Amino acid sequence: MSDQTERAAAHLAQFAYTATRAGTVFISWNGKTVTTLKGSAAQRFLAQVAELDEDGARLLMAKLTGNFKRGNERVSSSFEF
């Protein structure tokens, strides 16, 4: 396995989800909630996850969370040091 493939696998391994009785699904990365699904989106997710293996489920969670790590990394152009 190449170094890049190993890093990608390690990144995916850090995803997990929790489903509540109220039908809400919390998707977390490194123990921090990054996406919350409710209603029909949560039901679709749970139906898809039930059919997938562990790696497939983590890949689905990665796709659903999108590029969440970019949200707070940008520095505003009006910000002065």
NORMOPE-V795362 format. One record per residue. RES is the residue in one small letter. PSI is psi in radians with two decimals (* if undefined). D_CENTER is the distance of its C-alpha to the mean C-alpha in Angstrom with 1 decimal. Layout:
# NORMOPE-V795362
RES & PSI & D_CENTER
RES & PSI & D_CENTER
This chain:
# NORMOPE-V795362
m & 2.37 & 23.6
s & 2.87 & 23.4
d & -0.71 & 22.1
q & -0.70 & 19.5
t & -0.68 & 18.3
e & -0.71 & 18.2
r & -0.73 & 16.1
a & -0.71 & 13.5
a & -0.70 & 13.6
a & -0.66 & 13.4
h & -0.79 & 10.3
l & -0.56 & 8.6
a & -0.25 & 10.4
q & 0.03 & 8.8
f & 2.51 & 5.7
a & 2.86 & 7.4
y & 2.73 & 8.2
t & 2.25 & 11.5
a & 2.35 & 13.7
t & 2.89 & 16.7
r & -0.43 & 20.2
a & -0.11 & 20.1
g & 0.17 & 17.5
t & 2.46 & 14.6
v & 2.20 & 11.1
f & 2.12 & 9.0
i & 2.23 & 5.3
s & 2.73 & 5.8
w & 2.16 & 6.0
n & 0.60 & 9.7
g & 0.01 & 10.7
k & 2.29 & 9.8
t & 2.19 & 8.3
v & -0.35 & 6.3
t & 2.49 & 6.5
t & 2.26 & 9.5
l & 2.40 & 10.9
k & 2.79 & 14.7
g & -2.36 & 17.6
s & -0.55 & 17.6
a & -0.71 & 14.0
a & -0.71 & 13.2
q & -0.72 & 16.1
r & -0.76 & 15.2
f & -0.84 & 11.7
l & -0.64 & 13.7
a & -0.70 & 16.4
q & -0.74 & 14.4
v & -0.60 & 12.8
a & -0.46 & 16.4
e & -0.14 & 17.7
l & 2.74 & 15.4
d & -3.14 & 15.9
e & -0.78 & 13.5
d & -0.70 & 12.7
g & -0.67 & 12.3
a & -0.72 & 9.9
r & -0.63 & 7.6
l & -0.71 & 8.3
l & -0.75 & 7.8
m & -0.69 & 4.2
a & -0.72 & 4.2
k & -0.68 & 6.8
l & -0.56 & 5.9
t & -0.33 & 4.1
g & -2.56 & 7.2
n & 1.02 & 9.1
f & -0.44 & 8.2
k & -0.18 & 10.3
r & -0.24 & 13.3
g & -0.83 & 13.9
n & 0.14 & 16.3
e & -0.33 & 17.6
r & 2.52 & 20.2
v & 2.28 & 23.6
s & 2.50 & 25.6
s & -0.35 & 28.7
s & -0.07 & 30.8
f & 2.28 & 29.7
e & 2.49 & 32.7
f & * & 32.9
